[in-house]
Amino acid sequence: METLDFSVENAVGWIRLTRPEIHNPLDVPLRTDLMTVLEQVRNDPAVRVLVLNGGAGAF
């Protein structure tokens, strides 16, 4: 995905926004990627918690 990284570690889903240089705007590409990840998490019973992280001081 172009706007975020997603991983699962110990039943925790981590969404890390990857465009801190432009302050991770909630634009169409990010919303599209978020919806993809949320659908994936919704269908994965192994994910118990979801964390959204802006990273690099830009949420």
C-alpha distance matrix in Angstrom:
0.0 3.7 5.9 6.0 6.7 8.6 11.8 15.2 18.4 21.9 21.0 19.0 15.3 13.7 11.1 10.9 10.2 9.6 11.7 15.2 16.9 16.7 17.1 13.8 15.1 14.6 14.1 13.0 9.3 9.1 11.4 9.6 6.5 9.5 11.5 9.4 9.6 13.2 14.2 13.1 15.1 17.9 18.5 18.5 22.0 21.3 19.2 22.0 20.6 17.4 17.0 15.1 15.4 15.2 16.1 18.3 20.7 18.5 17.7
3.7 0.0 3.8 6.1 8.2 11.0 14.4 18.0 20.9 24.5 23.7 21.3 17.7 15.5 12.5 11.3 9.5 7.9 8.9 12.7 13.8 13.5 14.5 11.5 12.8 13.1 12.2 11.6 7.8 8.1 11.2 10.1 7.7 10.8 13.2 11.9 12.3 15.6 16.9 16.4 18.2 20.8 21.8 21.9 25.3 24.5 22.2 24.7 22.8 19.3 18.4 15.8 15.4 14.3 15.2 16.8 19.0 16.6 16.3
5.9 3.8 0.0 3.8 7.3 10.2 13.8 17.2 20.0 23.4 22.5 19.7 16.2 13.6 10.1 8.7 6.1 5.4 6.4 9.9 11.7 11.0 11.3 8.0 9.5 9.8 9.8 10.1 6.9 5.5 9.1 9.2 6.9 8.8 11.9 11.6 11.4 14.1 16.3 16.1 17.2 19.8 21.4 21.5 24.5 23.8 21.0 23.0 20.7 17.0 15.7 12.7 12.2 10.8 12.2 14.1 15.9 13.3 12.6
6.0 6.1 3.8 0.0 3.8 6.6 10.2 13.6 16.2 19.6 18.8 16.0 12.6 9.9 6.6 5.4 4.3 4.9 7.8 10.5 13.1 13.1 12.5 9.2 11.5 11.4 12.3 12.8 9.8 7.4 10.2 10.5 7.2 8.0 11.5 10.8 9.5 12.3 14.8 14.0 14.6 17.6 19.2 18.7 21.5 20.5 17.7 19.7 17.4 13.8 12.4 9.9 9.6 9.2 10.4 13.0 15.0 13.0 12.0
6.7 8.2 7.3 3.8 0.0 3.8 6.8 10.5 13.0 16.6 16.2 13.7 10.4 7.9 5.8 5.1 6.5 6.9 10.5 12.7 15.5 16.2 15.4 12.5 15.0 14.9 16.0 16.3 13.2 10.9 13.3 13.1 9.4 10.0 13.0 11.6 9.5 12.6 14.8 13.2 13.5 16.9 18.1 17.0 19.7 18.1 15.6 17.9 15.9 12.8 11.7 10.2 9.9 10.6 10.9 13.6 16.2 14.9 14.0
8.6 11.0 10.2 6.6 3.8 0.0 3.8 7.1 10.1 13.5 12.7 10.5 7.1 5.5 4.7 6.4 8.9 10.3 13.9 15.8 18.9 19.4 18.2 15.0 17.3 16.5 17.8 17.7 15.0 12.5 13.9 13.6 9.8 9.6 12.0 10.4 7.4 10.2 12.4 10.2 10.1 13.7 14.7 13.3 15.9 14.3 11.9 14.4 12.8 10.1 9.9 9.5 10.3 12.2 12.9 16.1 18.3 17.2 15.7
11.8 14.4 13.8 10.2 6.8 3.8 0.0 3.8 6.6 10.1 10.0 8.3 5.8 5.3 6.9 8.7 11.9 13.2 16.9 18.5 21.7 22.5 21.1 18.2 20.7 20.0 21.5 21.4 18.7 16.3 17.5 17.1 13.4 12.9 14.9 13.1 9.8 12.1 13.9 11.1 10.4 14.1 14.6 12.3 14.4 12.1 10.1 12.8 11.8 10.0 10.2 11.1 11.8 14.3 14.5 17.6 19.9 19.5 18.0
15.2 18.0 17.2 13.6 10.5 7.1 3.8 0.0 3.8 6.7 6.3 5.4 4.3 6.0 9.0 11.4 14.8 16.6 20.3 21.5 24.9 25.7 23.9 21.1 23.4 22.4 24.2 24.1 21.7 19.1 19.7 19.4 16.0 14.8 16.4 14.7 11.2 12.6 14.2 11.2 9.5 13.1 13.4 10.4 11.7 8.8 7.1 9.8 9.5 8.9 10.0 12.1 13.4 16.5 16.8 20.1 22.1 21.9 20.1
18.4 20.9 20.0 16.2 13.0 10.1 6.6 3.8 0.0 3.8 5.6 5.2 6.5 7.7 11.3 13.1 16.8 18.5 22.1 22.9 26.3 27.4 25.5 23.1 25.7 24.9 27.1 27.3 24.9 22.1 22.9 22.9 19.5 18.1 19.9 18.4 14.8 16.0 17.7 14.8 12.7 16.0 16.3 13.0 13.3 9.9 8.7 10.3 10.1 10.4 10.9 13.6 14.4 17.6 17.3 20.4 22.4 22.8 21.3
21.9 24.5 23.4 19.6 16.6 13.5 10.1 6.7 3.8 0.0 3.8 5.5 8.4 10.5 14.2 16.3 20.0 22.0 25.6 26.1 29.6 30.7 28.5 26.1 28.6 27.6 29.9 30.1 28.0 25.0 25.5 25.6 22.3 20.6 22.0 20.8 17.1 17.6 19.1 16.4 13.8 16.5 16.7 13.1 12.3 8.7 8.2 9.0 9.6 11.3 12.4 15.7 16.8 20.4 20.2 23.3 25.0 25.5 23.8
21.0 23.7 22.5 18.8 16.2 12.7 10.0 6.3 5.6 3.8 0.0 3.8 6.5 9.7 13.1 15.9 19.4 21.8 25.3 26.0 29.7 30.2 27.9 25.2 27.3 25.9 28.1 28.1 26.3 23.4 23.3 23.3 20.4 18.4 19.3 18.3 14.8 14.6 16.0 13.6 10.6 12.9 13.3 9.8 8.9 5.6 4.6 5.3 6.7 8.8 11.0 14.3 16.3 19.9 20.5 24.0 25.3 25.3 23.1
19.0 21.3 19.7 16.0 13.7 10.5 8.3 5.4 5.2 5.5 3.8 0.0 3.8 6.3 9.8 12.5 16.0 18.6 21.9 22.5 26.2 26.7 24.3 21.7 23.9 22.6 25.1 25.4 23.7 20.5 20.7 21.2 18.2 16.0 17.5 16.9 13.1 13.1 15.3 13.2 10.1 12.9 14.2 11.2 11.0 8.5 5.7 6.0 4.8 5.8 7.3 10.7 12.5 16.2 16.8 20.4 21.5 21.6 19.3
15.3 17.7 16.2 12.6 10.4 7.1 5.8 4.3 6.5 8.4 6.5 3.8 0.0 3.8 6.6 9.8 13.1 15.7 19.0 20.0 23.6 23.9 21.7 18.8 20.9 19.5 21.7 21.9 20.0 16.9 17.1 17.5 14.4 12.3 14.0 13.3 9.5 9.9 12.3 10.3 7.7 11.0 12.5 10.1 11.2 9.3 6.0 7.6 6.0 4.6 6.1 8.6 10.7 14.1 15.2 18.8 20.2 19.6 17.3
13.7 15.5 13.6 9.9 7.9 5.5 5.3 6.0 7.7 10.5 9.7 6.3 3.8 0.0 3.8 6.3 9.8 12.3 15.6 16.4 20.0 20.6 18.4 15.7 18.1 17.3 19.7 20.3 18.3 15.0 15.9 16.7 13.4 11.6 14.1 13.6 10.0 11.1 14.1 12.4 10.4 13.8 15.5 13.5 14.9 13.0 9.8 11.1 8.6 6.0 5.0 6.2 7.4 10.7 11.4 15.1 16.6 16.1 14.1
11.1 12.5 10.1 6.6 5.8 4.7 6.9 9.0 11.3 14.2 13.1 9.8 6.6 3.8 0.0 3.8 6.5 9.4 12.5 13.7 17.2 17.3 15.3 12.3 14.5 13.7 15.9 16.6 14.6 11.3 12.4 13.3 10.1 8.4 11.5 11.4 8.2 9.7 12.9 11.9 10.7 13.9 16.0 14.8 16.8 15.5 12.2 13.6 10.9 7.5 6.0 4.8 6.0 8.4 10.0 13.6 15.0 13.8 11.7
10.9 11.3 8.7 5.4 5.1 6.4 8.7 11.4 13.1 16.3 15.9 12.5 9.8 6.3 3.8 0.0 3.8 6.2 9.4 10.3 13.8 14.4 12.6 10.0 13.0 13.1 15.3 16.6 14.3 11.1 13.3 14.5 11.3 10.3 13.9 13.8 11.2 13.1 16.3 15.3 14.4 17.6 19.6 18.4 20.4 18.9 15.7 17.0 14.1 10.8 8.3 6.1 4.8 5.9 6.7 10.1 11.9 10.9 9.6
10.2 9.5 6.1 4.3 6.5 8.9 11.9 14.8 16.8 20.0 19.4 16.0 13.1 9.8 6.5 3.8 0.0 3.8 6.1 7.4 10.8 10.9 9.3 6.4 9.4 10.0 12.1 13.7 11.6 8.4 11.2 12.7 10.1 9.6 13.4 13.8 12.0 13.9 17.1 16.7 16.4 19.2 21.4 20.8 23.1 21.9 18.7 19.9 17.0 13.4 10.9 7.8 6.3 5.0 6.6 9.4 10.9 8.8 7.7
9.6 7.9 5.4 4.9 6.9 10.3 13.2 16.6 18.5 22.0 21.8 18.6 15.7 12.3 9.4 6.2 3.8 0.0 3.8 6.0 8.6 9.6 9.2 7.0 10.3 11.9 13.0 14.6 11.9 9.7 13.1 14.1 11.4 12.1 15.8 15.6 14.3 16.8 19.5 18.9 19.0 22.1 23.9 23.2 25.7 24.3 21.3 23.0 20.2 16.7 14.3 11.4 9.3 7.4 7.5 8.9 11.3 9.5 9.8
11.7 8.9 6.4 7.8 10.5 13.9 16.9 20.3 22.1 25.6 25.3 21.9 19.0 15.6 12.5 9.4 6.1 3.8 0.0 3.8 5.5 5.9 6.4 5.0 8.1 10.6 11.4 13.5 11.3 9.6 13.2 14.7 12.8 13.7 17.2 17.5 16.8 19.0 21.7 21.6 21.9 24.6 26.6 26.3 28.8 27.7 24.6 26.0 23.1 19.5 16.9 13.6 11.5 8.5 8.9 9.2 10.9 8.4 9.4
15.2 12.7 9.9 10.5 12.7 15.8 18.5 21.5 22.9 26.1 26.0 22.5 20.0 16.4 13.7 10.3 7.4 6.0 3.8 0.0 3.8 5.3 4.5 5.3 8.8 11.8 13.4 16.1 14.5 12.4 15.7 17.7 15.8 16.0 19.7 20.4 19.2 21.0 24.1 24.0 23.8 26.5 28.8 28.2 30.4 29.1 25.8 26.8 23.5 20.1 17.0 13.7 10.9 7.3 7.0 6.3 7.4 5.2 7.5
16.9 13.8 11.7 13.1 15.5 18.9 21.7 24.9 26.3 29.6 29.7 26.2 23.6 20.0 17.2 13.8 10.8 8.6 5.5 3.8 0.0 3.8 5.6 7.5 10.0 13.6 14.3 17.1 15.5 14.3 17.7 19.5 18.0 18.8 22.2 22.9 22.1 24.1 27.0 27.0 27.1 29.8 31.9 31.5 33.9 32.6 29.4 30.5 27.3 23.8 20.8 17.4 14.7 11.1 10.6 8.8 9.8 7.9 10.7
16.7 13.5 11.0 13.1 16.2 19.4 22.5 25.7 27.4 30.7 30.2 26.7 23.9 20.6 17.3 14.4 10.9 9.6 5.9 5.3 3.8 0.0 3.8 5.7 6.9 10.6 11.1 14.2 13.3 12.2 15.3 17.4 16.7 17.3 20.5 21.6 21.3 22.9 25.8 26.2 26.5 28.8 31.1 31.1 33.6 32.7 29.4 30.4 27.2 23.6 20.8 17.2 15.0 11.4 12.1 11.2 11.3 8.3 10.1
17.1 14.5 11.3 12.5 15.4 18.2 21.1 23.9 25.5 28.5 27.9 24.3 21.7 18.4 15.3 12.6 9.3 9.2 6.4 4.5 5.6 3.8 0.0 3.8 5.8 9.2 11.0 14.5 13.9 11.8 14.5 17.2 16.2 16.0 19.4 20.8 20.0 21.2 24.4 25.0 24.7 26.9 29.6 29.4 31.6 30.7 27.2 27.9 24.4 20.9 18.0 14.3 12.1 8.4 9.7 9.3 8.6 5.1 6.4
13.8 11.5 8.0 9.2 12.5 15.0 18.2 21.1 23.1 26.1 25.2 21.7 18.8 15.7 12.3 10.0 6.4 7.0 5.0 5.3 7.5 5.7 3.8 0.0 3.8 6.5 8.4 11.5 10.6 8.1 10.9 13.5 12.4 12.2 15.6 17.0 16.3 17.6 20.7 21.3 21.2 23.4 25.9 26.0 28.3 27.6 24.1 25.0 21.8 18.1 15.6 11.8 10.3 7.1 9.3 10.3 10.3 6.7 6.3
15.1 12.8 9.5 11.5 15.0 17.3 20.7 23.4 25.7 28.6 27.3 23.9 20.9 18.1 14.5 13.0 9.4 10.3 8.1 8.8 10.0 6.9 5.8 3.8 0.0 3.8 5.4 9.0 9.4 7.5 9.4 12.4 12.5 12.2 15.0 17.0 17.0 17.8 20.6 21.9 22.0 23.7 26.4 27.0 29.3 29.1 25.7 26.5 23.3 19.6 17.5 13.7 13.1 10.2 12.9 13.9 13.4 9.6 8.6
14.6 13.1 9.8 11.4 14.9 16.5 20.0 22.4 24.9 27.6 25.9 22.6 19.5 17.3 13.7 13.1 10.0 11.9 10.6 11.8 13.6 10.6 9.2 6.5 3.8 0.0 3.8 6.9 8.0 5.8 6.3 9.8 10.4 9.6 11.9 14.4 14.7 15.0 17.7 19.4 19.5 20.8 23.6 24.6 26.9 27.1 23.7 24.4 21.5 17.9 16.4 12.8 13.2 11.3 14.5 16.3 15.8 12.1 10.0
14.1 12.2 9.8 12.3 16.0 17.8 21.5 24.2 27.1 29.9 28.1 25.1 21.7 19.7 15.9 15.3 12.1 13.0 11.4 13.4 14.3 11.1 11.0 8.4 5.4 3.8 0.0 3.8 5.7 5.5 6.1 8.6 10.2 10.6 12.3 14.4 15.6 16.3 18.3 20.1 21.0 22.1 24.6 25.8 28.5 28.9 25.7 26.9 24.2 20.6 19.4 15.9 16.3 14.3 17.2 18.7 18.5 14.8 13.3
13.0 11.6 10.1 12.8 16.3 17.7 21.4 24.1 27.3 30.1 28.1 25.4 21.9 20.3 16.6 16.6 13.7 14.6 13.5 16.1 17.1 14.2 14.5 11.5 9.0 6.9 3.8 0.0 3.8 5.5 5.1 6.0 8.6 9.8 10.5 12.3 14.3 15.1 16.5 18.5 19.9 20.8 22.9 24.5 27.5 28.2 25.3 26.8 24.6 21.0 20.5 17.3 18.2 16.7 19.6 21.4 21.7 18.0 16.4
9.3 7.8 6.9 9.8 13.2 15.0 18.7 21.7 24.9 28.0 26.3 23.7 20.0 18.3 14.6 14.3 11.6 11.9 11.3 14.5 15.5 13.3 13.9 10.6 9.4 8.0 5.7 3.8 0.0 3.8 5.5 5.1 6.3 8.6 10.0 10.8 12.5 14.3 15.6 16.9 18.5 20.0 21.8 23.0 26.2 26.5 23.7 25.6 23.5 19.9 19.3 16.2 16.8 15.4 17.8 19.6 20.5 17.2 15.9
9.1 8.1 5.5 7.4 10.9 12.5 16.3 19.1 22.1 25.0 23.4 20.5 16.9 15.0 11.3 11.1 8.4 9.7 9.6 12.4 14.3 12.2 11.8 8.1 7.5 5.8 5.5 5.5 3.8 0.0 3.8 5.4 5.1 6.0 8.5 9.8 10.6 12.0 14.2 15.3 16.3 18.0 20.2 21.1 23.9 24.0 21.0 22.6 20.2 16.5 15.7 12.5 13.2 12.0 14.7 16.9 17.6 14.3 12.6
11.4 11.2 9.1 10.2 13.3 13.9 17.5 19.7 22.9 25.5 23.3 20.7 17.1 15.9 12.4 13.3 11.2 13.1 13.2 15.7 17.7 15.3 14.5 10.9 9.4 6.3 6.1 5.1 5.5 3.8 0.0 3.8 5.5 5.0 6.1 8.6 9.9 10.3 12.2 14.2 15.1 16.1 18.5 19.9 22.7 23.4 20.4 21.7 19.6 16.1 15.9 13.0 14.7 14.1 17.2 19.8 20.1 16.8 14.4
9.6 10.1 9.2 10.5 13.1 13.6 17.1 19.4 22.9 25.6 23.3 21.2 17.5 16.7 13.3 14.5 12.7 14.1 14.7 17.7 19.5 17.4 17.2 13.5 12.4 9.8 8.6 6.0 5.1 5.4 3.8 0.0 3.8 5.5 5.2 6.3 8.8 10.0 10.8 12.6 14.4 15.4 17.1 18.8 22.0 22.8 20.2 22.1 20.5 17.2 17.5 15.1 16.8 16.5 19.3 21.8 22.7 19.5 17.4
6.5 7.7 6.9 7.2 9.4 9.8 13.4 16.0 19.5 22.3 20.4 18.2 14.4 13.4 10.1 11.3 10.1 11.4 12.8 15.8 18.0 16.7 16.2 12.4 12.5 10.4 10.2 8.6 6.3 5.1 5.5 3.8 0.0 3.8 5.5 5.1 6.3 8.6 10.0 10.7 12.4 14.2 15.8 16.8 20.0 20.3 17.7 19.9 18.2 14.8 15.0 12.7 14.2 14.2 16.6 19.4 20.7 17.9 15.9
9.5 10.8 8.8 8.0 10.0 9.6 12.9 14.8 18.1 20.6 18.4 16.0 12.3 11.6 8.4 10.3 9.6 12.1 13.7 16.0 18.8 17.3 16.0 12.2 12.2 9.6 10.6 9.8 8.6 6.0 5.0 5.5 3.8 0.0 3.8 5.4 5.2 6.0 8.5 9.8 10.4 12.0 14.3 15.3 18.1 18.5 15.5 17.2 15.2 11.8 12.1 10.0 12.2 12.8 15.7 18.8 19.6 16.9 14.3
11.5 13.2 11.9 11.5 13.0 12.0 14.9 16.4 19.9 22.0 19.3 17.5 14.0 14.1 11.5 13.9 13.4 15.8 17.2 19.7 22.2 20.5 19.4 15.6 15.0 11.9 12.3 10.5 10.0 8.5 6.1 5.2 5.5 3.8 0.0 3.8 5.5 5.0 6.1 8.5 9.8 10.3 12.5 14.3 17.2 18.3 15.8 17.5 16.2 13.3 14.5 13.0 15.7 16.5 19.4 22.6 23.3 20.6 17.8
9.4 11.9 11.6 10.8 11.6 10.4 13.1 14.7 18.4 20.8 18.3 16.9 13.3 13.6 11.4 13.8 13.8 15.6 17.5 20.4 22.9 21.6 20.8 17.0 17.0 14.4 14.4 12.3 10.8 9.8 8.6 6.3 5.1 5.4 3.8 0.0 3.8 5.5 5.3 6.3 8.8 10.0 11.1 12.7 16.1 16.9 14.8 17.3 16.5 13.8 15.2 14.1 16.5 17.6 20.0 23.1 24.4 21.9 19.5
9.6 12.3 11.4 9.5 9.5 7.4 9.8 11.2 14.8 17.1 14.8 13.1 9.5 10.0 8.2 11.2 12.0 14.3 16.8 19.2 22.1 21.3 20.0 16.3 17.0 14.7 15.6 14.3 12.5 10.6 9.9 8.8 6.3 5.2 5.5 3.8 0.0 3.8 5.4 5.0 6.1 8.5 10.0 10.6 13.7 14.0 11.6 14.0 13.0 10.3 11.8 11.2 13.7 15.4 17.6 21.0 22.3 20.2 17.7
13.2 15.6 14.1 12.3 12.6 10.2 12.1 12.6 16.0 17.6 14.6 13.1 9.9 11.1 9.7 13.1 13.9 16.8 19.0 21.0 24.1 22.9 21.2 17.6 17.8 15.0 16.3 15.1 14.3 12.0 10.3 10.0 8.6 6.0 5.0 5.5 3.8 0.0 3.8 5.4 5.1 6.0 8.7 9.9 12.4 13.5 10.8 12.5 11.6 9.2 11.4 11.2 14.4 16.4 19.0 22.6 23.4 21.3 18.3
14.2 16.9 16.3 14.8 14.8 12.4 13.9 14.2 17.7 19.1 16.0 15.3 12.3 14.1 12.9 16.3 17.1 19.5 21.7 24.1 27.0 25.8 24.4 20.7 20.6 17.7 18.3 16.5 15.6 14.2 12.2 10.8 10.0 8.5 6.1 5.3 5.4 3.8 0.0 3.8 5.5 5.0 6.4 8.8 11.8 13.6 11.8 14.0 14.0 12.2 14.8 14.9 18.1 19.9 22.5 26.0 27.0 24.8 21.9
13.1 16.4 16.1 14.0 13.2 10.2 11.1 11.2 14.8 16.4 13.6 13.2 10.3 12.4 11.9 15.3 16.7 18.9 21.6 24.0 27.0 26.2 25.0 21.3 21.9 19.4 20.1 18.5 16.9 15.3 14.2 12.6 10.7 9.8 8.5 6.3 5.0 5.4 3.8 0.0 3.8 5.5 5.4 6.4 10.0 11.0 9.7 12.6 13.1 11.6 14.2 14.8 17.6 19.8 21.8 25.3 26.7 24.9 22.3
15.1 18.2 17.2 14.6 13.5 10.1 10.4 9.5 12.7 13.8 10.6 10.1 7.7 10.4 10.7 14.4 16.4 19.0 21.9 23.8 27.1 26.5 24.7 21.2 22.0 19.5 21.0 19.9 18.5 16.3 15.1 14.4 12.4 10.4 9.8 8.8 6.1 5.1 5.5 3.8 0.0 3.8 5.3 5.0 7.7 8.6 6.4 8.9 9.3 8.3 11.4 12.7 15.9 18.6 20.6 24.3 25.5 23.9 21.1
17.9 20.8 19.8 17.6 16.9 13.7 14.1 13.1 16.0 16.5 12.9 12.9 11.0 13.8 13.9 17.6 19.2 22.1 24.6 26.5 29.8 28.8 26.9 23.4 23.7 20.8 22.1 20.8 20.0 18.0 16.1 15.4 14.2 12.0 10.3 10.0 8.5 6.0 5.0 5.5 3.8 0.0 3.8 5.7 7.5 9.9 8.4 9.9 10.9 10.4 13.9 15.1 18.6 21.2 23.6 27.3 28.1 26.4 23.3
18.5 21.8 21.4 19.2 18.1 14.7 14.6 13.4 16.3 16.7 13.3 14.2 12.5 15.5 16.0 19.6 21.4 23.9 26.6 28.8 31.9 31.1 29.6 25.9 26.4 23.6 24.6 22.9 21.8 20.2 18.5 17.1 15.8 14.3 12.5 11.1 10.0 8.7 6.4 5.4 5.3 3.8 0.0 3.8 6.4 9.0 9.0 11.4 13.2 13.1 16.6 18.0 21.2 23.9 25.9 29.6 30.8 29.1 26.3
18.5 21.9 21.5 18.7 17.0 13.3 12.3 10.4 13.0 13.1 9.8 11.2 10.1 13.5 14.8 18.4 20.8 23.2 26.3 28.2 31.5 31.1 29.4 26.0 27.0 24.6 25.8 24.5 23.0 21.1 19.9 18.8 16.8 15.3 14.3 12.7 10.6 9.9 8.8 6.4 5.0 5.7 3.8 0.0 3.8 5.4 5.9 8.9 11.1 11.6 15.0 17.0 20.0 23.0 24.6 28.3 29.6 28.4 25.7
22.0 25.3 24.5 21.5 19.7 15.9 14.4 11.7 13.3 12.3 8.9 11.0 11.2 14.9 16.8 20.4 23.1 25.7 28.8 30.4 33.9 33.6 31.6 28.3 29.3 26.9 28.5 27.5 26.2 23.9 22.7 22.0 20.0 18.1 17.2 16.1 13.7 12.4 11.8 10.0 7.7 7.5 6.4 3.8 0.0 3.8 5.4 7.1 10.3 12.0 15.6 18.3 21.3 24.6 26.2 29.9 31.0 30.1 27.3
21.3 24.5 23.8 20.5 18.1 14.3 12.1 8.8 9.9 8.7 5.6 8.5 9.3 13.0 15.5 18.9 21.9 24.3 27.7 29.1 32.6 32.7 30.7 27.6 29.1 27.1 28.9 28.2 26.5 24.0 23.4 22.8 20.3 18.5 18.3 16.9 14.0 13.5 13.6 11.0 8.6 9.9 9.0 5.4 3.8 0.0 3.8 6.2 9.3 11.2 14.4 17.3 19.9 23.3 24.4 28.0 29.4 28.9 26.3
19.2 22.2 21.0 17.7 15.6 11.9 10.1 7.1 8.7 8.2 4.6 5.7 6.0 9.8 12.2 15.7 18.7 21.3 24.6 25.8 29.4 29.4 27.2 24.1 25.7 23.7 25.7 25.3 23.7 21.0 20.4 20.2 17.7 15.5 15.8 14.8 11.6 10.8 11.8 9.7 6.4 8.4 9.0 5.9 5.4 3.8 0.0 3.8 5.9 7.3 10.7 13.6 16.3 19.8 21.1 24.8 25.9 25.3 22.6
22.0 24.7 23.0 19.7 17.9 14.4 12.8 9.8 10.3 9.0 5.3 6.0 7.6 11.1 13.6 17.0 19.9 23.0 26.0 26.8 30.5 30.4 27.9 25.0 26.5 24.4 26.9 26.8 25.6 22.6 21.7 22.1 19.9 17.2 17.5 17.3 14.0 12.5 14.0 12.6 8.9 9.9 11.4 8.9 7.1 6.2 3.8 0.0 3.8 7.0 10.3 13.6 16.5 20.2 21.6 25.3 26.0 25.5 22.7
20.6 22.8 20.7 17.4 15.9 12.8 11.8 9.5 10.1 9.6 6.7 4.8 6.0 8.6 10.9 14.1 17.0 20.2 23.1 23.5 27.3 27.2 24.4 21.8 23.3 21.5 24.2 24.6 23.5 20.2 19.6 20.5 18.2 15.2 16.2 16.5 13.0 11.6 14.0 13.1 9.3 10.9 13.2 11.1 10.3 9.3 5.9 3.8 0.0 3.8 6.7 10.1 13.0 16.7 18.2 21.9 22.3 21.9 19.0
17.4 19.3 17.0 13.8 12.8 10.1 10.0 8.9 10.4 11.3 8.8 5.8 4.6 6.0 7.5 10.8 13.4 16.7 19.5 20.1 23.8 23.6 20.9 18.1 19.6 17.9 20.6 21.0 19.9 16.5 16.1 17.2 14.8 11.8 13.3 13.8 10.3 9.2 12.2 11.6 8.3 10.4 13.1 11.6 12.0 11.2 7.3 7.0 3.8 0.0 3.8 6.7 9.9 13.4 15.3 19.0 19.5 18.7 15.8
17.0 18.4 15.7 12.4 11.7 9.9 10.2 10.0 10.9 12.4 11.0 7.3 6.1 5.0 6.0 8.3 10.9 14.3 16.9 17.0 20.8 20.8 18.0 15.6 17.5 16.4 19.4 20.5 19.3 15.7 15.9 17.5 15.0 12.1 14.5 15.2 11.8 11.4 14.8 14.2 11.4 13.9 16.6 15.0 15.6 14.4 10.7 10.3 6.7 3.8 0.0 3.8 6.4 10.0 11.7 15.5 15.8 15.3 12.5
15.1 15.8 12.7 9.9 10.2 9.5 11.1 12.1 13.6 15.7 14.3 10.7 8.6 6.2 4.8 6.1 7.8 11.4 13.6 13.7 17.4 17.2 14.3 11.8 13.7 12.8 15.9 17.3 16.2 12.5 13.0 15.1 12.7 10.0 13.0 14.1 11.2 11.2 14.9 14.8 12.7 15.1 18.0 17.0 18.3 17.3 13.6 13.6 10.1 6.7 3.8 0.0 3.8 6.8 9.3 13.1 13.2 12.1 9.1
15.4 15.4 12.2 9.6 9.9 10.3 11.8 13.4 14.4 16.8 16.3 12.5 10.7 7.4 6.0 4.8 6.3 9.3 11.5 10.9 14.7 15.0 12.1 10.3 13.1 13.2 16.3 18.2 16.8 13.2 14.7 16.8 14.2 12.2 15.7 16.5 13.7 14.4 18.1 17.6 15.9 18.6 21.2 20.0 21.3 19.9 16.3 16.5 13.0 9.9 6.4 3.8 0.0 3.8 5.6 9.3 9.7 9.1 6.9
15.2 14.3 10.8 9.2 10.6 12.2 14.3 16.5 17.6 20.4 19.9 16.2 14.1 10.7 8.4 5.9 5.0 7.4 8.5 7.3 11.1 11.4 8.4 7.1 10.2 11.3 14.3 16.7 15.4 12.0 14.1 16.5 14.2 12.8 16.5 17.6 15.4 16.4 19.9 19.8 18.6 21.2 23.9 23.0 24.6 23.3 19.8 20.2 16.7 13.4 10.0 6.8 3.8 0.0 3.8 6.9 7.0 5.5 3.9
16.1 15.2 12.2 10.4 10.9 12.9 14.5 16.8 17.3 20.2 20.5 16.8 15.2 11.4 10.0 6.7 6.6 7.5 8.9 7.0 10.6 12.1 9.7 9.3 12.9 14.5 17.2 19.6 17.8 14.7 17.2 19.3 16.6 15.7 19.4 20.0 17.6 19.0 22.5 21.8 20.6 23.6 25.9 24.6 26.2 24.4 21.1 21.6 18.2 15.3 11.7 9.3 5.6 3.8 0.0 3.8 5.5 6.0 6.5
18.3 16.8 14.1 13.0 13.6 16.1 17.6 20.1 20.4 23.3 24.0 20.4 18.8 15.1 13.6 10.1 9.4 8.9 9.2 6.3 8.8 11.2 9.3 10.3 13.9 16.3 18.7 21.4 19.6 16.9 19.8 21.8 19.4 18.8 22.6 23.1 21.0 22.6 26.0 25.3 24.3 27.3 29.6 28.3 29.9 28.0 24.8 25.3 21.9 19.0 15.5 13.1 9.3 6.9 3.8 0.0 3.8 5.6 8.1
20.7 19.0 15.9 15.0 16.2 18.3 19.9 22.1 22.4 25.0 25.3 21.5 20.2 16.6 15.0 11.9 10.9 11.3 10.9 7.4 9.8 11.3 8.6 10.3 13.4 15.8 18.5 21.7 20.5 17.6 20.1 22.7 20.7 19.6 23.3 24.4 22.3 23.4 27.0 26.7 25.5 28.1 30.8 29.6 31.0 29.4 25.9 26.0 22.3 19.5 15.8 13.2 9.7 7.0 5.5 3.8 0.0 3.8 6.5
18.5 16.6 13.3 13.0 14.9 17.2 19.5 21.9 22.8 25.5 25.3 21.6 19.6 16.1 13.8 10.9 8.8 9.5 8.4 5.2 7.9 8.3 5.1 6.7 9.6 12.1 14.8 18.0 17.2 14.3 16.8 19.5 17.9 16.9 20.6 21.9 20.2 21.3 24.8 24.9 23.9 26.4 29.1 28.4 30.1 28.9 25.3 25.5 21.9 18.7 15.3 12.1 9.1 5.5 6.0 5.6 3.8 0.0 3.8
17.7 16.3 12.6 12.0 14.0 15.7 18.0 20.1 21.3 23.8 23.1 19.3 17.3 14.1 11.7 9.6 7.7 9.8 9.4 7.5 10.7 10.1 6.4 6.3 8.6 10.0 13.3 16.4 15.9 12.6 14.4 17.4 15.9 14.3 17.8 19.5 17.7 18.3 21.9 22.3 21.1 23.3 26.3 25.7 27.3 26.3 22.6 22.7 19.0 15.8 12.5 9.1 6.9 3.9 6.5 8.1 6.5 3.8 0.0
